[in-house]
Amino acid sequence: MSDDNIIKSGPLKGKRVEFEFAPQNQVEQYEAIADDFMRRIFGMEPEDYMISDESALSDFKGVNDLDTVEAIKNRVLECYGFLPLSPYFVDIFTVIESRGGI
């Protein structure tokens, strides 16, 4: 493990940490849909966010004045014509694709 994994300041100074990112296999299949979704719903460009197969709407509460999951779901309804039943991006992207994509 490199020195990059050692916390340099704060109450945990000197502790080693390991970062493990969640898989992105499924979400990568929907790259164009994900880019469109994040732009239309949250006003974010691809370089401004990172999502994984486990990302959910609640991970983005407070972005672009969307303070609740319900507010985000309502924005999805406005932009894509359906109210998401699942909070997970992969499930939402699957529905968007099944409805003809972007």
C-alpha positions as a printed NumPy array, in Angstrom:
array([[  0.   ,   0.   ,   0.   ],
       [  1.428,   3.408,  -0.91 ],
       [  1.716,   6.52 ,   1.235],
       [ -1.174,   7.919,  -0.826],
       [ -3.458,   5.777,   1.354],
       [ -2.394,   7.452,   4.591],
       [ -4.643,  10.202,   5.943],
       [ -2.51 ,  13.311,   6.17 ],
       [ -4.536,  15.478,   8.578],
       [ -7.466,  15.491,  10.979],
       [ -8.388,  13.149,  13.798],
       [ -7.445,  10.057,  11.767],
       [ -4.014,  11.406,  10.759],
       [ -1.552,   8.599,  10.067],
       [ -4.226,   5.911,   9.556],
       [ -4.148,   3.839,   6.394],
       [ -7.3  ,   3.59 ,   4.325],
       [ -8.309,   1.522,   1.335],
       [-10.844,   2.642,  -1.222],
       [-12.959,   0.173,  -3.1  ],
       [-15.235,   1.426,  -5.825],
       [-18.551,  -0.26 ,  -6.558],
       [-18.806,  -2.078,  -9.893],
       [-19.809,  -0.118, -12.993],
       [-20.448,  -3.003, -15.407],
       [-24.189,  -2.421, -15.778],
       [-24.181,   1.359, -15.742],
       [-21.46 ,   1.411, -18.428],
       [-23.924,  -0.311, -20.792],
       [-26.088,   2.811, -20.556],
       [-23.382,   5.45 , -20.999],
       [-25.329,   7.629, -23.473],
       [-28.516,   7.367, -21.407],
       [-26.586,   8.117, -18.211],
       [-25.006,  11.21 , -19.757],
       [-28.377,  12.476, -20.981],
       [-30.075,  11.669, -17.668],
       [-27.475,  13.385, -15.503],
       [-27.509,  16.458, -17.759],
       [-31.314,  16.746, -17.899],
       [-32.074,  15.858, -14.285],
       [-29.112,  17.294, -12.392],
       [-27.477,  19.684, -14.872],
       [-24.216,  17.71 , -14.665],
       [-21.766,  16.939, -17.452],
       [-20.03 ,  13.516, -17.617],
       [-16.831,  14.85 , -16.054],
       [-18.806,  16.21 , -13.072],
       [-20.071,  12.935, -11.601],
       [-19.274,   9.289, -11.011],
       [-21.996,   6.676, -10.749],
       [-21.865,   2.932, -10.217],
       [-24.202,  -0.029, -10.456],
       [-25.244,   0.768,  -6.876],
       [-25.914,   4.509,  -7.353],
       [-29.362,   5.707,  -6.377],
       [-31.364,   8.91 ,  -6.629],
       [-30.799,   9.574,  -2.924],
       [-27.06 ,   9.899,  -3.626],
       [-27.841,  13.134,  -5.48 ],
       [-30.315,  14.806,  -3.105],
       [-29.556,  18.514,  -2.91 ],
       [-28.096,  18.755,  -6.41 ],
       [-29.702,  21.325,  -8.706],
       [-32.259,  22.352,  -6.024],
       [-33.695,  18.813,  -5.856],
       [-33.893,  18.335,  -2.095],
       [-35.827,  15.065,  -1.927],
       [-36.01 ,  11.8  ,  -3.824],
       [-39.63 ,  12.67 ,  -4.644],
       [-38.497,  15.929,  -6.27 ],
       [-35.965,  13.99 ,  -8.336],
       [-38.604,  11.425,  -9.355],
       [-40.926,  14.247, -10.406],
       [-38.136,  15.726, -12.565],
       [-37.737,  12.29 , -14.191],
       [-41.486,  12.288, -14.88 ],
       [-41.226,  15.743, -16.497],
       [-38.199,  14.826, -18.619],
       [-38.871,  11.189, -19.516],
       [-42.619,  10.698, -19.077],
       [-42.592,   8.096, -16.29 ],
       [-42.322,   8.038, -12.522],
       [-39.476,   5.718, -11.457],
       [-40.502,   2.796,  -9.259],
       [-36.906,   1.97 ,  -8.37 ],
       [-34.472,   4.517,  -6.945],
       [-31.481,   2.869,  -8.65 ],
       [-30.013,   4.463, -11.772],
       [-29.456,   1.141, -13.547],
       [-33.159,   0.285, -13.197],
       [-34.2  ,   3.752, -14.378],
       [-31.85 ,   3.568, -17.372],
       [-33.322,   0.156, -18.264],
       [-36.804,   1.695, -18.361],
       [-35.595,   4.626, -20.473],
       [-34.024,   2.192, -22.94 ],
       [-37.19 ,   0.038, -23.043],
       [-39.203,   3.166, -23.882],
       [-37.046,   3.909, -26.904],
       [-33.954,   5.434, -25.309],
       [-33.007,   9.067, -25.613]])
